[in-house]
């Protein structure tokens, strides 16, 4: 194992190399004798009804049928979007008369909408309830066609 002229450091290096070689041989033998992977079956993953990845296939009893006609893969048409926009009820929470803008808080959702004086029909004071149409501006949510609530 060690030769006459070997130093202590050389012997340590040689013993470590031998240990590594033995460990490699043991691992190789364990792979040959031990578990045989079945290939692609171990690589398959399934998604359950909650969207979680699992290794077990889904229960066929819980399977639901979806008609191909019900699947929508495009953006909605402008006509459909126009139908979705409805008049909302809100409260003018802040308005700066000198600068001509303010903010309306939607009473249902609690979202704030920017409003400009040019989009207001008549004089509206801070704290008044208003009816408005929500719209999207380049800077965020905005309210248009703002009028006092009846």
C-alpha positions in Angstrom: 0.0 0.0 0.0 2.5 2.6 1.0 6.1 2.6 -0.2 9.1 3.2 1.8 9.7 6.8 0.6 6.1 8.0 0.8 5.3 10.8 3.1 2.3 11.0 5.4 0.4 13.4 3.0 0.9 11.1 0.0 -0.5 8.1 2.0 -3.6 10.2 3.0 -4.2 11.1 -0.6 -3.9 7.5 -1.7 -6.3 6.2 1.0 -8.9 8.8 0.1 -8.6 7.9 -3.6 -9.1 4.2 -2.7 -12.1 5.1 -0.5 -13.7 7.0 -3.4 -13.1 4.2 -5.8 -14.7 1.7 -3.4 -17.7 4.0 -2.9 -18.1 4.3 -6.7 -18.0 0.5 -7.1 -20.6 0.1 -4.3 -22.9 2.6 -5.9 -22.6 0.9 -9.3 -23.3 -2.5 -7.7 -26.3 -1.1 -5.9 -27.7 0.3 -9.1 -27.3 -3.1 -10.9 -28.8 -5.1 -8.1 -31.3 -2.6 -6.7 -34.1 -0.6 -8.1 -34.7 -0.8 -11.8 -36.5 2.3 -13.1 -39.2 1.6 -15.6 -38.2 4.6 -17.7 -41.0 7.0 -18.8 -43.5 5.9 -16.2 -41.3 7.5 -13.5 -41.2 10.7 -15.5 -44.9 11.2 -15.9 -46.7 13.8 -13.7 -50.4 14.4 -13.4 -52.4 17.5 -12.5 -55.3 17.0 -10.1 -58.6 18.9 -10.0 -57.0 21.6 -7.8 -54.1 22.2 -10.2 -51.5 20.5 -8.1 -48.9 18.2 -9.6 -49.1 14.6 -8.4 -47.5 11.3 -9.2 -50.9 9.4 -9.2 -53.3 9.5 -12.2 -56.6 11.3 -11.7 -59.7 9.5 -10.7 -61.8 8.8 -13.9 -65.1 9.2 -11.9 -64.3 12.9 -11.2 -63.7 13.6 -14.9 -65.9 16.3 -16.4 -66.7 16.6 -20.1 -66.2 20.0 -21.8 -67.7 20.8 -25.1 -65.3 22.2 -27.7 -67.8 25.0 -28.5 -67.6 26.3 -24.9 -63.8 26.9 -25.1 -63.0 30.5 -25.9 -59.4 31.2 -27.1 -59.7 34.8 -28.3 -60.0 38.2 -26.8 -63.6 39.5 -26.4 -65.1 41.6 -29.1 -65.7 45.3 -28.6 -69.5 44.7 -28.6 -69.1 42.2 -25.7 -67.0 44.6 -23.7 -69.5 47.5 -24.2 -72.2 45.3 -22.7 -70.1 44.7 -19.6 -69.6 48.4 -18.9 -72.4 49.5 -16.6 -73.1 52.7 -14.7 -71.5 52.6 -11.3 -72.3 54.4 -8.0 -69.6 56.2 -6.1 -68.7 59.0 -3.9 -66.5 62.0 -4.8 -63.9 61.7 -2.1 -61.5 64.4 -3.2 -61.7 67.3 -5.7 -59.3 70.1 -6.4 -61.3 72.9 -8.1 -58.3 75.0 -9.0 -56.7 72.2 -10.9 -59.9 70.6 -12.1 -59.6 67.0 -11.1 -60.4 64.6 -8.3 -61.1 61.0 -7.3 -64.3 59.0 -7.0 -64.5 55.9 -4.8 -66.7 53.1 -6.1 -69.2 52.2 -3.3 -69.3 48.5 -4.4 -65.7 47.6 -5.0 -63.9 50.4 -3.1 -61.6 51.2 -6.1 -60.6 54.8 -6.8 -61.3 56.4 -10.2 -59.7 59.6 -11.5 -62.2 62.2 -12.7 -61.6 65.4 -14.7 -63.9 68.4 -14.5 -64.5 68.0 -18.3 -66.2 64.6 -17.6 -68.6 66.1 -15.1 -72.2 67.0 -15.9 -72.9 70.0 -13.7 -71.4 71.1 -10.4 -70.6 68.3 -7.9 -69.1 68.9 -4.5 -66.7 66.8 -2.5 -68.6 64.1 -0.5 -71.5 63.9 -3.0 -72.7 60.6 -4.3 -72.4 60.3 -8.1 -73.2 57.9 -11.0 -70.4 57.3 -13.5 -69.1 55.0 -16.2 -65.7 53.4 -15.5 -63.1 53.5 -18.2 -59.4 52.8 -18.6 -57.0 55.6 -19.4 -53.3 55.4 -20.2 -52.6 56.2 -16.5 -55.2 53.9 -14.9 -58.9 53.8 -14.0 -60.9 56.9 -14.9 -64.6 57.9 -14.5 -66.5 59.5 -17.4 -70.0 60.9 -17.7 -70.1 61.8 -14.0 -73.4 63.1 -12.8 -75.0 63.5 -9.4 -76.8 60.4 -8.0 -80.6 60.6 -7.9 
